[in-house]
């Protein structure tokens, strides 16, 4: 009986919500912080690197192929990007679709906060999860 109840709960979770978008986040500032992506809704090869830094309403970053930047607003756990995400236009067939997914998730993020030491940026597509790296806006 317990096994059936467990399967029903898992089914409801998978069918009605995105289970990765659960759990409370702790509020905090993202100003003058830098991060490396460790998880995103799209499967990401282990060697893939996305980095991001936040400073004075501007975010800058580097993906596997291109650099990117945007103007953002973050306050009390809410997050938004003004306009679009600007980026270099290097052609990288291997990582192009992954970068496009990342930009889409980032642009659609509306909530940010912390789970332990990790930064979580949440959108309707799922969570972007980052680990802290030393602050710099020169991300290589």
C-alpha positions in Angstrom: 0.0 0.0 0.0 2.8 2.5 0.9 4.5 1.7 -2.4 1.3 2.5 -4.3 0.9 5.8 -2.4 4.6 6.7 -3.2 4.1 6.0 -6.9 1.0 8.2 -7.0 2.8 11.0 -5.3 5.7 10.7 -7.8 3.2 10.6 -10.7 1.4 13.7 -9.4 4.7 15.6 -9.0 5.9 14.7 -12.5 2.5 15.3 -14.1 1.5 18.5 -12.5 4.7 20.4 -11.7 8.3 20.5 -12.4 9.8 18.8 -9.3 13.1 20.5 -9.7 11.3 23.9 -9.1 10.4 23.0 -5.5 11.6 24.0 -2.2 12.1 27.4 -0.6 15.0 29.6 -1.5 16.8 31.9 0.9 16.9 35.6 -0.2 20.2 37.4 -0.5 22.0 39.8 -2.8 23.7 38.8 -6.0 25.7 42.1 -6.4 29.4 41.6 -6.9 29.2 37.8 -7.1 30.4 35.4 -9.7 29.2 31.8 -10.4 29.7 28.8 -12.5 26.7 26.7 -13.8 26.5 23.2 -12.4 22.9 22.3 -13.5 20.3 23.4 -15.9 17.0 21.9 -17.3 18.7 20.7 -20.5 21.2 17.9 -20.1 24.6 19.5 -20.0 27.9 17.6 -20.8 30.1 17.5 -17.7 32.9 19.6 -19.3 30.6 22.4 -20.3 31.3 25.7 -18.6 28.9 28.7 -18.2 30.1 31.5 -16.0 28.2 34.6 -14.9 29.0 37.7 -12.8 26.6 40.4 -11.4 27.6 44.0 -10.7 25.6 47.2 -10.5 22.6 46.0 -12.6 24.7 44.5 -15.3 25.5 40.8 -15.7 28.3 39.5 -17.8 29.2 35.9 -18.6 30.9 33.4 -20.8 29.5 30.2 -22.2 31.4 27.4 -24.0 31.7 29.6 -27.1 30.3 33.1 -26.6 30.4 35.9 -24.1 27.1 37.5 -23.1 25.8 40.5 -21.1 22.5 42.0 -20.0 20.9 44.6 -17.8 19.1 43.0 -14.8 16.9 43.9 -11.8 17.1 41.8 -8.7 15.3 42.6 -5.4 13.8 40.5 -2.6 14.0 37.3 -4.6 12.6 38.6 -7.8 14.7 38.8 -11.0 14.2 40.2 -14.5 16.3 41.0 -17.5 15.6 44.3 -19.3 15.6 43.9 -23.0 17.5 41.0 -24.4 20.8 39.2 -23.8 23.6 40.6 -25.9 26.3 38.1 -27.0 29.2 37.6 -29.3 28.3 35.7 -32.5 30.9 33.0 -32.7 29.8 29.9 -34.6 30.1 26.8 -32.5 28.0 24.0 -33.9 28.7 21.7 -30.9 27.6 24.1 -28.2 25.3 26.4 -30.1 22.0 24.7 -29.1 23.1 24.4 -25.4 24.0 28.1 -25.3 20.6 29.0 -26.8 18.8 27.0 -24.1 20.9 28.6 -21.4 20.1 32.2 -22.6 16.4 31.2 -22.8 16.4 29.9 -19.2 18.3 32.9 -18.0 16.1 35.4 -19.8 13.0 33.8 -18.4 14.2 33.5 -14.8 11.9 35.4 -12.5 13.0 34.2 -9.1 16.5 33.9 -7.6 17.8 32.8 -4.2 20.1 30.4 -2.4 19.9 26.8 -1.5 22.8 26.4 0.9 25.9 27.8 -0.9 24.3 27.5 -4.4 22.6 30.3 -6.4 19.3 29.1 -8.0 17.7 31.1 -10.8 14.2 29.8 -11.4 12.0 30.0 -14.5 9.0 28.1 -15.7 11.4 25.8 -17.6 13.3 24.8 -14.4 16.2 25.8 -12.3 19.7 27.1 -13.2 22.0 26.1 -10.4 25.3 27.8 -9.9 28.3 27.4 -7.5 30.3 30.4 -6.4 33.6 31.3 -8.0 35.9 34.3 -7.1 34.4 37.5 -8.2 35.6 39.1 -11.4 33.9 40.4 -14.5 36.7 39.1 -16.6 35.4 35.6 -16.9 37.6 33.2 -18.9 
